Amino acid sequence: MKMIELKPANRIASLEPYMPPNRVDSVLLNLDSNEGASVDESVTNIIETIDASELTRYPNTSELERDIAKRFGLDPSSVIVTNGGDDAIDRACRAVLNPRDLMLTHTPNFEMISRYALLAGASVDSIRWLDGEFPTEEILDAVNESTRLISLVSPCNPTGKTINAEAIIKIAEKAQTVGAIVMLDQAYVEFADEDPLSNLLGLPNLIIIRTMSKAMGLAGIRVGYAIGPSELIRWLRTVGSPFPISTLSIAIARAANQRIEDRNEIIHRTREYRELLISALKAIDANPLSSQANFVLTKFENAERVHAQLIQQGISVRKFGTESGISSYLRMTVPAELDQLNQVLKALNTIGASQ
């Protein structure tokens, strides 16, 4: 009997699995994934109030969607809860992109966005944006009849740069002329100086994606959500699981949403510590980018060596491969606790003294 070689679908043949950063036993401070500061017990204790019978039934996200909609003054049909922001991005790509369609974006940005577009069978066109003003005109010029989805990330991961509301509106209006959708990833928006949401909600072709993983400090419950016109949100419901998150995650997310103002102190502190971190990086002759997220991207003369030196001091930060275009940079999550910040500042001072 002839044996035929097993092969995956063509669209994944050139892709490798996403691999989260390796955890090193000696590392006590992980600053490589941008998780937020931990929540207090008033949120986690909500689990104790769940009746055991609720766990025998499939979870229902409708109450959480109503909570989020009320917070933003929206109809619940304009909100969908997803399995983290990643799931919302994946749904948007699968709902909008046909094989051989084009997704237009900027680079570097969250690496899963282009991956999801490729998995939908589309191609990706990227405009370089590392520092400086957002290249609005270049994006506008790149929109053509093949463009079905335009992906924007603000604040951008990994740079921390933001796109102003005026640019987003211009891009959405240009997208409408070719029947394209704009997807705006706002995973880190709570750390930014301004939130453009109120200026964007009326756009008929805009999907906004947010998460509880960052500012809310709940990466472990995997809750994200998308906001947009009800018809576009219906598309996202159509392509995804009807039960994207667990009953436990829903309960914790509802409790956190009701206590969202309790996070303001942590968010303000993170912004303050971000500037202290940037100053410390400049003091050792590194080149940090200004940031409006809970992380700082910094160029080093020898990023590999600095990464290793930080590991030796029990601190893990994100490094990037040569294919990323930013291999000379390291991304460092801003600690939200003073003792952790002091640990980082001491480590940087030691590195600076050794150079």
N, C-alpha and C positions, 0 to 999 in steps of 0.2 A: 504494500500500500504506500503510495507516494505521500510524503509529509510536506505540507505547505508551511512556510515560515509565518509565524504569527506577527502581525504588525498592528500598531494602534492606528486610530484615525489620523489622516494626514495633518490635521490642524494641531495635533499635539506631538507630532514626530520630532520637532525641533525644540520642544520645551522640556525643561527639567522641573521636578517638583519644587514647590516653594519650601525652603528650609529655614525655620526660625533660627535665631542665633543660638549657638551651642552654649550651654550653661557650664561654667567652670567651677569646680568645687571650692576653689580658693576665693572666688568672687563673692563678696558680701553685699555689693551695691550694683544692681543691674540698671544701667542707664542706656540701654540699647533698644528699647521697644516703645518708649514714650507712654508707658502706663501712667495713669494719674495717681495721686495720693489716695491712701485707703479711706474707705467710708467709716462712719462711726456705727456703733452697735444698734442705734435706733433703726437703721436700714436693714442690717442683717438679721436682727431679731424678728423681723416680719415672718420669717420662715416658720417660727414656732406657732404662728396663728393659723397656718394652713391645715385644714381638715384633711385627714388621711384619704377620705373618699374623693377629694379633688384630684388625687394622683391617679385614680383609676380612669379618669376621663381625659380626652384629648384637650390640650390647652387652647384657650380662647384669648386672642390678643385684642379683641374689640374694646375692652374697657381701657387698656393702656393706650390704644390709639385715640380714644375719646379724651383721655387725660392730656395727651400731647397736643391734640387739636385745640383743646380749650386754652392751653398755655399760649398758643400762638394766634388765637382768635380765628380758627379755621373750622370748616366742616370736617367731621371725621372721615368722610370719603376722600379727603385730600391728604391723608396720612396712612402709611403702611409701616408696620413694625417688621423688622427683618432680623436674620441671624447675624448680627453685627452689621457695620456699614459695608463690609465686603459683600455680603449677600445682596444688599441693595444695588451695589455697583454691578454685580454679576447679572442681576435681574434686568437692569436697565440695558445692558449690552445685549442680552438675549432677546429682550422685548423689541429693541429698535433695529438692531443690525441684521442684515441679510448677508449671506455669503457674497464676497467681493465688494461689499459696501466699504466705505471709508470712515474711520474714526479719526478726528483731528484732535490733537492735544498738545501739551507742552512738556518739555523734559529738562531736568529730571523731575519725576513725580512718583506717586505711590505705584510701585511696580506691578501690583495686581490689576491695575486698570487696563493697561495694554494687554496683559495676559487674557483677561476676560473677553476683550474685543477679539483677539486672535482665536480664542476658543469658540466664539460665535461665528467664525469663518470670515471675519472682516480683515481688512488691512489697516495699518496705523501710520499716520503721518504726524511727525512731531516737530514742534518749533522749539529751539533751544532757549531756555530762560533759567539762568542760574542766579544772576544778581541784577540789580537795577530795576527800571520800570518794566511792567508787564508788556510784552510785544503785541499789543492790541492790533495794530495795523497789519502786522505779519500774519496774525491769525485770520483777520478779515480777508486778506488777499488770498489765503490758502483755501478758503471755502469754495467748493465747486459742486457740480451736479451729483457727484458721487458721495458727497459728504452726507452722512445720515446722523452722526452723533459727534458732538464737540464736548470733550471732557476738560473741565477746569478744576483745579484744586487750590483752595484758598482758606486759610493759610496753607501754603504748599508744603508737602512732605517730600523731600527732606530739607528744603531751604528755609522754611518759615516765612516766605514772602507772601504778600496778599495782593489780590486783584480788586480794584475798586468797583463800586456798583455801576458807575458809568460805563466802564469797559465791558462788564458782564451784560449790561442791557444792549450795548452796541452789537456785541457778538450774538446775542439771542435774536435781535432783529435781523441781522444778516443771515442767521441760520434759518429763519422763517422763509426767506426768499427761495431756499432750495428744499424746504420741507424737512429740515434737520432739527433734532432735539439737542438741548444743552444740558449736560449733567454737571452739577457743581458739588464737589466733595468738600464739605465743611467740617471735617472731623475735629479740627482744632480751633474752631471759630470762637469759642468761649475765652480763649487766651488772647485774642486780637483786641486792638484798641477800639474797633468799631465792628458792629454786626450789620451787614447791609440787607438783612432779610426783609425789612419792611418795604424797601424799595424794589424788591424782586418778586414778591408774591403774586403780582398781577400778570407776570409773563406767561403766556399760554404754552410755551414750549420748553419750560425749565423744570428740571427735577433736582431738588436739593437733598443732599444726603448728609445725615448727622449720626452721631453715635453716643452711647453712654460709656464707652471704653476709656476716654481720655479725661476730660475735665471732671466727669462724674466718678472716675476711679473704679469703674465696674467692667474692666476688660474680661473678667472671668465669667460673666453671665451672658456674654455674646448678644447684646441688644443694640441694634441700630434702627434707624427709621428713615423713610424718605417722605418728602413733602412736595406736593405739586398739584397741578390741575387734576380733578377727579378722574378724567379719562386716562391720563398718563399713569396715574396710580393704579387704575384698573388693569392696565397692561402689565404692571409689575406683579399684581396679584396673580395674573393668568399664568405667568411663566415660573412661579416659585412654589415651594411647598406650602400647603395650607396650614401647617403647624410648625412654623420656623423656630420657635423658642419654647422652652419648657415652662410648666406651671410655676416652678420655683423662680425662674428668671423673670417671669411676668410680675410676680408678687414683689420681688426686690426692686425691679424697675419702677413699678407704680409708687412704692414707698420713696424711692430716690427722687422721682419726679415731683412728688409733693413737698420734698425738702430741698428743692434745688437751690434756694437762696442760701442754704447753709454752706454751700460750696464756694460762695463768693470770697470768703476770707482766704481759702486755699488758692483760688484763682489769682487774687490780687497779690498774694505772697509769691506765687510762682512767677508772675510778671516782674516783681521786684528782684527776686533771686536771679532771674534770667539776665537782667542788666548787670548784676554783680558778677555773674559768670562770664559775660562778654568782656567786662573790664579786666578780669583776671586772665583771660585768654590773650587779650591784647598786650597785657603786661609781660607775657613770655614770648612776645613777638610772633604769635600765631595770627591768623587772619579770619576772625569769626564774621559771619554775615549777620546783619541785623535780623531779628526774628520777631514774629508775632504769634509764635506757637509755644509749646512747652518744651522746646528743644532748641539747640543751637548747632548749626553746621559750620565747621571750622576747617580752614585749609592749613596744613602743616608742611614744613619742609620735608619731613619724613613721617607720614601718617602711620605707616606700619610700625615704626619704632615707638611712637607715642602710644599707640594702642597697646603694644606689649608692655610698656612701662606702667600704664594704668592697670593692666591686668595684674602685674606684680604687686600693685598696691591695693588689690581687691576691688577694682572698679572696672566694669565692662561697659564700653560704648560701641556704637555701631560703626563698623568699617565697611568699605564698598569694594567690589571687585573691579578689575581693570575694564571690564565691559560696560561698567556703569557710567563712565565719563567723569566720575568724581572720586576716583581712587585716592587722590591726594587729600581728601577731606575725611573728617570724622564727625558723626552726629551724636550729640550728647543730650540726653534728657535732663531737663532742669529739675533738680531735687526740690521737693516742696517742704522739706523739713530742714531746719537750720543745722542740725548736727550732720546731716548728709551733705549739705552744701559746704560746710566747713571741711569735711573729709575730702571733697573734690578740690576745693581751693588749696588745701594743703598739698594734695597730690600734684596739682599743676605747678605750684611753687617749687616743689622738689624737682619736677621735670625741667622747669625753666632754669634752675640753678645748675643742672647737670649738662646743659647744652653749651 
